[in-house]
Amino acid sequence: MASVRLVNLTKRFPGVVAVNNVNLEIRDKEFMVLVGPSGCGKTTCLRMIAGLEEASQGEIWIGDRLVNDVSPKDRDIAMVFQNYALYPHMSVYENMAFGLKLRKVPREEIARRVAEAADMLGIDQLLKRRPKELSGGQRQRVAVGRAIVREPAVFLMDEPLSNLDAKLRIQTRAELIKLHRRLGITTVYVTHDQVEAMTMGDRIVVMKDGVVQQCDAPLQIFRYPANKFVAGFIGSPPMNFIDSTVESDNGSIFIRSAGFRVQMEPDRAEKLRDYIGKEVTFGIRPTDIFDKNLSAVVEPTPGNTVTVEVEVIEPMGAESVLYVRCGDQDIVASLDSATGAREREPLEVVFDMSKCHVFDKDTEVTIV
């Protein structure tokens, strides 16, 4: 096994900087997820680690070896692609064994490794089939199996679940997590799906425009986003952002928008004193908004209760997602399905002010 270290890594294409001065250390046996919107540079990072793209600047270390000038086949990595990349004329066994044959691994060793990987992935009954005879999920397992038999120092996975349907994606996601825990191989996983990132990664790297916005454990990023972009990208439904102003009244700090005025808790208010009278962006997650009549988590007070107009209700089973109007702002709230909310009627909701966020209007950096 090995760690992966990126030092000042940059990749320039004509007219664009795809990856800009990235510094990361992926620990030995860690499952690291690179996440962000399309075009943010995450796949380019992965391809540079693999050796499929040459870095314009910076260093790539795998273990204690600088690999910038090392060919892909000699980097001791195995890559799982989005499109599976299986040879259609070969059987499952032959696809999994192909890389080992190129490396002149003895036939008995190849048979052992393929049998172990196939048993681990539950595809031991499929070894004689060809890719066209397999489902999408089975093809993905073969692609993973082909990587496993290599016994590499590092796995690189480029959106391996994006071609699967929703149910199969959830199932395969769990299988990959269990597989990583069993094998303990350092893994770098690329996805645009923040749910995948939250559920799979030991740590998450959130990227935008080729720049790392934040790197931390999933819940740390969810609870303490570094800026407005991270706050809006991580979490489902996304965080509500409301144009607001910071006010002071009798020593207390309030957030005022066109539709409400809420009070900041004393321990968090101190960070906002330099912003009194200034415009900010107030952020509240849909899951931190409660029906006043059902609020067992947060005690309703005049400083956290807001009246909204319900526009649309989406029943989701245990919860209902409400699209509401507050002044000139559209807000999404995820409430207990027992809510008495009715469309086109007012509703009193409670904000959990201990979990709200406030962002600088200009820099979008988190203030509190």
C-alpha positions as CSV (number, residue, x, y, z in Angstrom):
1,M,0.0,0.0,0.0
2,A,1.0,3.6,-0.4
3,S,0.1,7.2,0.2
4,V,-0.4,9.7,-2.6
5,R,0.9,13.2,-2.4
6,L,0.2,16.1,-4.8
7,V,2.5,19.1,-4.5
8,N,1.6,22.4,-6.2
9,L,0.0,20.3,-9.0
10,T,-1.2,22.3,-12.0
11,K,-2.5,21.4,-15.4
12,R,-2.9,23.9,-18.2
13,F,-4.7,23.4,-21.4
14,P,-4.8,26.1,-24.2
15,G,-6.8,29.0,-22.8
16,V,-7.7,27.3,-19.5
17,V,-6.2,26.2,-16.2
18,A,-7.9,22.9,-15.4
19,V,-6.1,22.2,-12.1
20,N,-4.6,25.1,-10.2
21,N,-1.9,24.6,-7.6
22,V,-3.4,21.6,-5.8
23,N,-1.8,20.3,-2.6
24,L,-3.1,17.1,-1.2
25,E,-1.9,14.2,0.9
26,I,-4.0,11.0,0.5
27,R,-3.0,8.8,3.4
28,D,-2.1,5.1,3.2
29,K,-5.3,2.9,3.1
30,E,-7.5,6.0,2.9
31,F,-10.6,6.3,0.7
32,M,-10.4,9.9,-0.6
33,V,-13.2,11.3,-2.8
34,L,-12.7,14.2,-5.2
35,V,-16.1,15.9,-5.7
36,G,-17.4,18.9,-7.6
37,P,-19.4,20.0,-10.6
38,S,-18.4,19.1,-14.2
39,G,-15.3,20.9,-15.3
40,C,-13.9,21.4,-11.8
41,G,-10.7,19.5,-12.5
42,K,-11.3,16.3,-10.4
43,T,-10.9,13.9,-13.3
44,T,-7.9,15.7,-14.6
45,C,-6.3,15.3,-11.2
46,L,-7.0,11.6,-11.3
47,R,-5.6,11.2,-14.8
48,M,-2.4,13.0,-13.8
49,I,-2.0,10.6,-10.8
50,A,-2.5,7.7,-13.3
51,G,0.0,9.2,-15.8
52,L,-2.6,9.6,-18.5
53,E,-2.1,13.4,-18.4
54,E,1.2,15.1,-18.0
55,A,1.4,17.7,-15.2
56,S,2.2,21.3,-16.3
57,Q,3.7,22.0,-12.9
58,G,4.2,20.3,-9.5
59,E,5.0,16.9,-8.2
60,I,3.1,13.6,-7.9
61,W,4.4,11.1,-5.2
62,I,3.1,7.6,-4.8
63,G,4.6,6.3,-1.6
64,D,8.2,7.6,-1.4
65,R,8.6,7.7,-5.2
66,L,8.3,10.8,-7.5
67,V,6.3,9.5,-10.4
68,N,6.1,12.5,-12.8
69,D,8.3,10.8,-15.3
70,V,7.2,7.2,-14.6
71,S,5.0,5.6,-17.3
72,P,1.4,4.6,-16.2
73,K,2.2,0.9,-16.3
74,D,5.0,1.3,-13.8
75,R,3.2,3.5,-11.2
76,D,1.6,0.5,-9.4
77,I,-1.9,1.8,-9.8
78,A,-5.1,0.3,-11.1
79,M,-7.9,2.4,-12.7
80,V,-11.6,1.8,-12.9
81,F,-13.2,3.8,-15.6
82,Q,-16.8,5.2,-16.0
83,N,-17.4,3.2,-19.2
84,Y,-16.0,-0.1,-17.8
85,A,-13.6,-0.4,-20.7
86,L,-14.0,-4.2,-21.0
87,Y,-12.8,-6.1,-24.1
88,P,-16.1,-7.3,-25.8
89,H,-14.5,-10.4,-27.4
90,M,-13.0,-11.7,-24.2
91,S,-14.8,-13.7,-21.4
92,V,-15.0,-12.3,-17.9
93,Y,-12.1,-14.5,-16.9
94,E,-10.0,-13.3,-19.8
95,N,-10.8,-9.6,-19.1
96,M,-9.7,-10.0,-15.5
97,A,-6.6,-11.9,-16.3
98,F,-5.4,-9.8,-19.3
99,G,-3.3,-7.4,-17.3
100,L,-1.6,-10.1,-15.4
101,K,-0.8,-12.0,-18.6
102,L,0.9,-8.9,-20.0
103,R,3.1,-8.9,-16.9
104,K,4.0,-12.5,-17.4
105,V,2.4,-13.6,-14.1
106,P,2.4,-17.5,-13.9
107,R,-0.8,-19.1,-15.0
108,E,-1.5,-20.7,-11.6
109,E,-1.1,-17.3,-9.9
110,I,-3.5,-15.7,-12.4
111,A,-6.1,-18.4,-11.8
112,R,-5.8,-17.9,-8.0
113,R,-6.1,-14.2,-8.1
114,V,-9.0,-14.2,-10.5
115,A,-10.9,-16.8,-8.5
116,E,-10.4,-14.9,-5.2
117,A,-11.5,-11.6,-6.8
118,A,-14.5,-13.2,-8.5
119,D,-15.6,-14.8,-5.2
120,M,-15.2,-11.6,-3.4
121,L,-17.4,-9.7,-5.9
122,G,-20.0,-12.5,-6.4
123,I,-19.2,-13.0,-10.1
124,D,-17.6,-16.4,-9.9
125,Q,-20.6,-17.9,-11.8
126,L,-20.0,-15.4,-14.7
127,L,-16.4,-16.1,-15.6
128,K,-17.3,-17.8,-18.9
129,R,-19.6,-15.0,-20.1
130,R,-18.8,-12.1,-22.3
131,P,-19.5,-8.5,-21.5
132,K,-22.6,-8.3,-23.7
133,E,-24.2,-11.1,-21.7
134,L,-23.9,-9.1,-18.4
135,S,-26.0,-6.4,-16.8
136,G,-24.5,-3.0,-16.1
137,G,-23.9,-3.9,-12.4
138,Q,-22.2,-7.1,-13.4
139,R,-19.9,-5.3,-15.9
140,Q,-19.0,-2.8,-13.2
141,R,-18.0,-5.7,-10.8
142,V,-15.8,-7.2,-13.6
143,A,-14.1,-3.8,-14.1
144,V,-13.4,-3.6,-10.3
145,G,-12.3,-7.2,-10.3
146,R,-9.8,-6.5,-13.1
147,A,-8.3,-3.8,-10.9
148,I,-8.3,-6.0,-7.7
149,V,-6.3,-8.8,-9.3
150,R,-3.5,-6.4,-10.1
151,E,-3.0,-6.0,-6.3
152,P,-1.9,-2.4,-6.8
153,A,-0.7,0.2,-4.3
154,V,-3.4,2.6,-5.3
155,F,-6.9,2.3,-6.8
156,L,-8.1,5.2,-9.0
157,M,-11.9,5.2,-9.7
158,D,-13.4,7.7,-12.2
159,E,-17.2,7.9,-11.6
160,P,-17.6,4.1,-11.7
161,L,-21.2,4.1,-10.7
162,S,-22.6,6.9,-13.0
163,N,-23.9,4.4,-15.6
164,L,-26.0,2.4,-13.1
165,D,-29.6,3.0,-12.2
166,A,-30.4,4.5,-8.8
167,K,-31.1,1.3,-6.9
168,L,-28.1,-0.5,-8.3
169,R,-25.9,2.5,-7.6
170,I,-26.8,2.4,-3.9
171,Q,-26.2,-1.3,-3.7
172,T,-22.8,-1.1,-5.5
173,R,-21.8,1.8,-3.4
174,A,-22.2,-0.3,-0.3
175,E,-20.2,-3.1,-1.9
176,L,-17.3,-0.8,-2.8
177,I,-17.2,0.5,0.8
178,K,-17.1,-3.1,2.2
179,L,-14.5,-4.0,-0.4
180,H,-12.2,-1.2,0.6
181,R,-12.5,-2.1,4.2
182,R,-11.5,-5.6,3.4
183,L,-8.6,-4.8,1.1
184,G,-7.4,-1.6,2.7
185,I,-6.0,-0.3,-0.6
186,T,-5.5,3.5,-0.9
187,T,-8.3,4.7,-3.1
188,V,-8.9,8.0,-5.0
189,Y,-12.5,8.2,-6.1
190,V,-13.9,10.8,-8.4
191,T,-17.6,11.7,-8.5
192,H,-20.0,14.6,-9.1
193,D,-22.6,13.1,-6.8
194,Q,-22.3,14.7,-3.3
195,V,-24.3,11.8,-1.8
196,E,-21.7,9.3,-3.0
197,A,-19.0,11.5,-1.6
198,M,-20.7,11.9,1.8
199,T,-21.4,8.2,2.2
200,M,-18.1,6.7,0.8
201,G,-15.2,9.0,1.6
202,D,-13.0,8.9,4.7
203,R,-12.3,12.5,3.6
204,I,-13.7,14.6,0.8
205,V,-12.0,17.1,-1.4
206,V,-14.5,19.7,-2.8
207,M,-13.2,21.3,-6.0
208,K,-14.3,24.3,-8.1
209,D,-12.6,25.7,-11.2
210,G,-9.5,23.6,-10.6
211,V,-9.0,24.8,-7.1
212,V,-9.5,22.8,-3.8
213,Q,-12.2,24.6,-1.8
214,Q,-12.1,22.4,1.3
215,C,-10.7,19.0,2.3
216,D,-12.0,17.3,5.5
217,A,-14.2,14.5,6.8
218,P,-17.7,14.4,5.3
219,L,-19.6,15.6,8.4
220,Q,-17.0,18.3,9.1
221,I,-17.6,19.7,5.6
222,F,-21.3,19.4,6.1
223,R,-21.3,21.2,9.4
224,Y,-18.5,23.7,8.9
225,P,-18.3,24.6,5.2
226,A,-15.5,26.9,4.3
227,N,-17.5,29.0,1.9
228,K,-20.8,29.5,0.2
229,F,-20.0,27.2,-2.7
230,V,-19.1,24.2,-0.4
231,A,-22.2,24.9,1.7
232,G,-24.5,24.8,-1.3
233,F,-22.8,21.9,-3.0
234,I,-22.8,19.5,0.0
235,G,-26.2,18.6,1.4
236,S,-29.5,17.5,-0.1
237,P,-31.8,19.4,-0.6
238,P,-29.2,22.3,-0.9
239,M,-28.8,25.0,1.7
240,N,-31.1,28.1,1.4
241,F,-29.2,31.3,0.7
242,I,-31.0,34.6,1.7
243,D,-29.7,38.1,1.1
244,S,-29.7,39.8,4.5
245,T,-28.4,42.5,6.7
246,V,-26.7,42.3,10.1
247,E,-28.4,44.5,12.7
248,S,-27.7,45.3,16.4
249,D,-30.5,45.9,18.9
250,N,-29.9,46.3,22.7
251,G,-26.6,44.4,22.4
252,S,-28.0,41.5,20.5
253,I,-27.2,40.6,16.9
254,F,-30.0,40.0,14.4
255,I,-30.2,38.9,10.8
256,R,-32.8,40.8,8.8
257,S,-34.1,39.9,5.3
258,A,-37.1,41.1,3.3
259,G,-39.3,38.5,5.0
260,F,-38.0,37.9,8.5
261,R,-35.8,39.0,11.4
262,V,-34.0,36.3,13.4
263,Q,-31.6,36.6,16.4
264,M,-28.1,35.1,16.4
265,E,-27.1,33.0,19.4
266,P,-24.7,35.0,21.7
267,D,-21.7,32.7,21.2
268,R,-22.0,33.1,17.4
269,A,-23.1,36.7,17.3
270,E,-19.6,38.0,18.4
271,K,-18.2,37.0,15.0
272,L,-20.7,39.3,13.3
273,R,-20.1,42.5,15.2
274,D,-17.8,43.8,12.5
275,Y,-20.6,43.3,9.9
276,I,-23.3,45.4,11.7
277,G,-25.1,47.4,9.0
278,K,-23.5,45.4,6.2
279,E,-25.1,43.0,3.7
280,V,-24.4,39.3,4.1
281,T,-25.7,36.0,2.9
282,F,-27.7,34.0,5.5
283,G,-27.7,30.2,5.0
284,I,-30.0,27.7,6.6
285,R,-30.4,24.0,5.5
286,P,-33.9,22.7,4.8
287,T,-33.4,20.0,7.5
288,D,-32.8,22.8,10.1
289,I,-36.2,24.3,9.5
290,F,-39.1,22.9,11.6
291,D,-42.9,23.2,11.8
292,K,-43.5,25.4,14.9
293,N,-46.2,23.0,16.1
294,L,-44.0,19.9,15.8
295,S,-40.6,21.4,16.8
296,A,-39.3,18.9,19.4
297,V,-35.7,19.8,18.5
298,V,-35.7,23.6,18.8
299,E,-37.8,25.6,21.2
300,P,-39.8,28.3,19.3
301,T,-39.0,31.9,20.4
302,P,-39.7,35.3,18.8
303,G,-36.0,35.3,17.7
304,N,-36.2,32.1,15.6
305,T,-39.8,31.9,14.4
306,V,-40.7,32.9,10.8
307,T,-44.0,33.0,9.0
308,V,-43.9,31.7,5.4
309,E,-46.4,31.1,2.6
310,V,-46.6,27.5,1.5
311,E,-46.5,27.2,-2.3
312,V,-45.7,23.5,-3.0
313,I,-45.6,20.4,-0.8
314,E,-43.8,17.2,-1.9
315,P,-44.7,14.2,0.3
316,M,-41.6,12.0,0.5
317,G,-42.8,9.5,3.1
318,A,-41.2,10.2,6.5
319,E,-40.7,13.8,5.5
320,S,-42.3,16.4,3.3
321,V,-40.3,18.9,1.2
322,L,-42.0,22.3,1.2
323,Y,-41.3,25.1,-1.2
324,V,-42.3,28.3,0.6
325,R,-42.2,32.0,0.1
326,C,-40.9,34.4,2.7
327,G,-41.0,38.1,1.6
328,D,-39.3,38.0,-1.8
329,Q,-37.3,34.9,-1.0
330,D,-37.9,31.3,-2.0
331,I,-37.0,28.8,0.7
332,V,-37.0,25.0,0.8
333,A,-37.9,23.3,4.1
334,S,-37.7,19.5,4.9
335,L,-40.4,18.9,7.5
336,D,-41.8,16.0,9.4
337,S,-44.6,14.4,7.2
338,A,-47.0,15.0,10.2
339,T,-46.9,18.7,9.4
340,G,-50.2,20.5,9.1
341,A,-49.0,22.6,6.3
342,R,-51.4,23.4,3.4
343,E,-50.6,24.8,0.0
344,R,-51.4,28.5,-0.4
345,E,-51.7,29.0,3.3
346,P,-49.3,30.6,5.9
347,L,-47.2,28.4,8.2
348,E,-45.0,29.3,11.2
349,V,-41.6,27.6,11.0
350,V,-38.7,27.6,13.4
351,F,-35.0,28.1,12.3
352,D,-32.4,26.2,14.2
353,M,-30.1,29.2,14.8
354,S,-27.4,27.0,16.3
355,K,-26.8,25.5,12.8
356,C,-27.3,28.5,10.6
357,H,-24.5,30.0,8.5
358,V,-23.6,33.5,7.5
359,F,-21.3,34.3,4.5
360,D,-19.4,37.4,3.5
361,K,-21.4,39.0,0.6
362,D,-18.3,39.8,-1.4
363,T,-15.8,36.9,-0.7
364,E,-18.4,34.2,0.0
365,V,-16.2,33.0,2.8
366,T,-17.9,31.7,5.9
367,I,-18.2,34.2,8.8
368,V,-20.0,31.9,11.2
